[in-house]
Amino acid sequence: MAEKTVKLSIPEINKDTTLSVLATLDGKKLELPVEYAKVTGEELAEIRESYGKLIIPLEDVVQQWQEKLFEVSFKGHLSKLELIAINSEGVFVWDNVKIYKVKLSTGHTLNLLKAKMLEGKKFNRRRGVRIALDKTMEIQQGGEMIKVVVRDLSYCGLGFVEPGESKIKEGEPFILFLVESTDEGDKLVGKFKGKVINQRELPAGGVFSGCVISSEHSTFLQRYIALKQMEQISGKKRAATVERNVDGVNWKNKIVNSLVESLDE
């Protein structure tokens, strides 16, 4: 029997779908979490009647951290803009999307993401944007705590190194205790379920493990990865508290200026 092809179309995307926009400029990539807008049935009907079925209503494009919002304003010289959607079936991507700011007849102002294709392409989860960490952390498997050096992390995977022989069993679930350095020492960011899907011995000794992280952590890790990317690009650490960017800041100097275009332009 032929394997069933898993698909996702724009009209099937809803508030339960984890969404992000991948922006590319001068070879640099920044993945920004976005949220499906809170709209009424009447507003959704108006959107589809006025703008078509290849539209996704979005809340203002923001980065979220511990229930605090700092708005990222977009305007741009972007070479590429992609939509990434995650559900229980996998990860899907739409190339060359655009985002517009509109005002509905109800007075509700929101963003609309417009795609060119109805269905997204299935996306390899391990191709998600990664940040380099190179930090010692602990992994729990079978009741044992094992120290590893986490090399990199994305919202759907990580890679780590163990000196000598690997103590982590391939294909069996583990829990990663993700920590980051602060002025007061290491701080626990969270605990994340994953499993090793491949291992290889390193020429200089030790074993490198490539892993996937459970999709239940995708939304949190998307925001965390975006925060770390912005720190790396701006060269400034962002506190995990409320922070707001000033509108009109040039992306080359401050990460992003604007993804949002006007339908009247």
Disulfide bonds with the S-S distance in Angstrom:
none
